Amino acid sequence: MAADLAGRAALVTGGGRGIGAAIALRLAREGADVAITYVRAPERAAEVVRQIEAAGRRGLAIQADAADAGAVASAVDTAARELGRLDVLVNNAGIAPYGPLEDVQAEEIDRTLAIHVRAAFVAAQAAARHLGEGGRIVSIGSSLAERVPYPGWTLYAMSKSALIGMTRGLARDLGPRGITANVVQPGSTDTEMNPADSPDADFERGFTALGRYGRAEEIAAMVAHLAGPGGGYVTGASIAVDGGYAA
């Protein structure tokens, strides 16, 4: 694999498992030093760091709850300090609130918006102090921000939709400095949060044009492209990696 990110440093929030872990490892294999954040399961975060280091890159795990704005900003600064620089921020940390509209409580709304929206904004704001020419911000959204074909996902879809507007604003704010901002919209992806062998998996597959779940590595490939030289003229974009879910 070409070392398109050689000499660069990245932070992937929520990088201890699933899509976040796949992104962290892909960036490392393309030459970047990579820090990740995690909330629980330090042993899993340590394993991701071990794999980053096995790829010949520096790895760093930082415990930080995305619901805590101060912890998010501190994690960005820690990553930049420990890795010596920061070139790529990937806002990936997330949860999956689901249920009838009438059952959604105010506390769940606040936590979801804190993790999906406020944390991404705060991380981007903190990263902007460190990013230079060629810097990249990539946020992980959802195909449900573009199409919601079944009930129970209003809160989730609302929170992920906010990333589209934030990304367009970041593109304008940071474009004069040569920094890009984009949002990647995954469809159903085979992870612990949404396994391809779950009881609802066939139902979800039926909404895709390709008739299958995505792999975390496929999401990671798009993020790596945007983070590398090929993404230099892409900014303010919302890019679907969803097997045709929103087609």
JOMOUR-V5001 format. One record per residue. N is the residue number from 1. SS is DSSP state (helix for helix, strand for strand, loop for the rest). PHI is phi in whole degrees, 0 to 359 (* if undefined). OMEGA is omega as a letter, one per 20 degrees, with the letter a starting at -180 (999 if undefined). Layout:
N_SS_PHI_OMEGA + N_SS_PHI_OMEGA
This chain:
1_loop_*_a + 2_loop_297_a + 3_loop_273_a + 4_loop_294_a + 5_loop_248_a + 6_loop_303_r + 7_loop_83_a + 8_loop_253_a + 9_strand_229_a + 10_strand_227_r + 11_strand_237_r + 12_strand_242_r + 13_loop_283_a + 14_loop_62_a + 15_loop_268_a + 16_loop_276_a + 17_loop_198_r + 18_helix_56_a + 19_helix_300_a + 20_helix_299_r + 21_helix_295_r + 22_helix_298_r + 23_helix_294_a + 24_helix_302_a + 25_helix_290_r + 26_helix_295_r + 27_helix_297_r + 28_helix_295_a + 29_helix_292_r + 30_loop_264_r + 31_loop_111_a + 32_loop_271_r + 33_strand_283_a + 34_strand_225_r + 35_strand_256_r + 36_strand_232_r + 37_strand_251_r + 38_strand_210_r + 39_loop_253_r + 40_loop_236_r + 41_loop_55_r + 42_helix_300_a + 43_helix_293_r + 44_helix_287_r + 45_helix_298_r + 46_helix_296_r + 47_helix_292_r + 48_helix_297_r + 49_helix_299_r + 50_helix_301_r + 51_helix_290_r + 52_helix_299_a + 53_helix_292_r + 54_helix_295_r + 55_loop_278_r + 56_loop_88_a + 57_loop_244_r + 58_loop_281_r + 59_strand_233_a + 60_strand_209_r + 61_strand_250_a + 62_strand_237_r + 63_strand_283_a + 64_loop_201_r + 65_loop_277_a + 66_loop_296_r + 67_loop_284_a + 68_loop_255_a + 69_helix_301_r + 70_helix_295_r + 71_helix_294_r + 72_helix_296_r + 73_helix_299_r + 74_helix_296_r + 75_helix_297_r + 76_helix_298_a + 77_helix_296_r + 78_helix_296_r + 79_helix_300_a + 80_helix_296_a + 81_helix_289_a + 82_helix_288_a + 83_helix_270_r + 84_loop_88_a + 85_loop_184_r + 86_loop_215_a + 87_loop_242_a + 88_strand_224_r + 89_strand_245_r + 90_strand_243_r + 91_strand_276_a + 92_loop_241_a + 93_loop_306_a + 94_loop_196_r + 95_loop_229_a + 96_loop_228_r + 97_loop_293_a + 98_loop_214_r + 99_loop_155_a + 100_loop_303_a + 101_helix_306_a + 102_helix_290_a + 103_helix_265_a + 104_loop_289_a + 105_loop_263_a + 106_helix_302_a + 107_helix_297_r + 108_helix_290_r + 109_helix_299_a + 110_helix_299_a + 111_helix_293_a + 112_helix_296_r + 113_helix_293_r + 114_helix_296_a + 115_helix_282_a + 116_helix_274_a + 117_helix_248_a + 118_helix_299_a + 119_helix_298_r + 120_helix_296_r + 121_helix_296_a + 122_helix_297_r + 123_helix_296_r + 124_helix_296_r + 125_helix_298_r + 126_helix_291_a + 127_helix_295_a + 128_loop_301_r + 129_loop_285_a + 130_loop_249_a + 131_loop_290_r + 132_loop_246_r + 133_loop_308_a + 134_loop_87_r + 135_loop_293_a + 136_strand_226_r + 137_strand_237_r + 138_strand_235_r + 139_strand_252_r + 140_strand_263_a + 141_loop_264_a + 142_loop_195_r + 143_helix_298_r + 144_helix_289_r + 145_helix_285_a + 146_loop_255_a + 147_loop_207_r + 148_loop_238_a + 149_loop_273_r + 150_loop_213_a + 151_loop_284_r + 152_loop_102_a + 153_loop_242_a + 154_helix_301_a + 155_helix_297_a + 156_helix_299_a + 157_helix_297_r + 158_helix_299_a + 159_helix_293_a + 160_helix_286_r + 161_helix_296_a + 162_helix_300_a + 163_helix_294_r + 164_helix_294_r + 165_helix_296_r + 166_helix_299_a + 167_helix_296_r + 168_helix_296_r + 169_helix_294_r + 170_helix_299_a + 171_helix_301_r + 172_helix_285_a + 173_helix_293_a + 174_helix_256_r + 175_helix_304_r + 176_loop_300_r + 177_loop_265_a + 178_loop_78_a + 179_loop_253_r + 180_strand_258_r + 181_strand_218_a + 182_strand_217_r + 183_strand_236_r + 184_strand_258_a + 185_strand_250_r + 186_strand_288_r + 187_loop_268_r + 188_loop_300_a + 189_strand_235_a + 190_loop_288_r + 191_strand_220_r + 192_loop_300_a + 193_loop_290_a + 194_strand_211_a + 195_loop_293_a + 196_loop_289_r + 197_loop_248_r + 198_loop_286_r + 199_loop_301_a + 200_loop_262_a + 201_helix_297_a + 202_helix_297_r + 203_helix_299_r + 204_helix_293_r + 205_helix_302_a + 206_loop_296_r + 207_loop_271_a + 208_loop_265_r + 209_loop_285_a + 210_loop_271_r + 211_loop_71_r + 212_loop_210_r + 213_loop_284_r + 214_strand_277_r + 215_loop_253_a + 216_helix_304_r + 217_helix_295_r + 218_helix_286_r + 219_helix_292_a + 220_helix_300_a + 221_helix_297_r + 222_helix_292_r + 223_helix_298_r + 224_helix_297_r + 225_helix_298_a + 226_helix_295_a + 227_helix_283_a + 228_loop_263_a + 229_helix_301_a + 230_helix_293_a + 231_helix_264_a + 232_loop_297_a + 233_loop_245_r + 234_loop_246_r + 235_loop_207_a + 236_loop_73_a + 237_loop_261_r + 238_strand_247_a + 239_strand_245_a + 240_strand_277_r + 241_strand_233_a + 242_loop_225_r + 243_loop_64_a + 244_loop_88_r + 245_loop_303_a + 246_loop_262_a + 247_loop_292_999
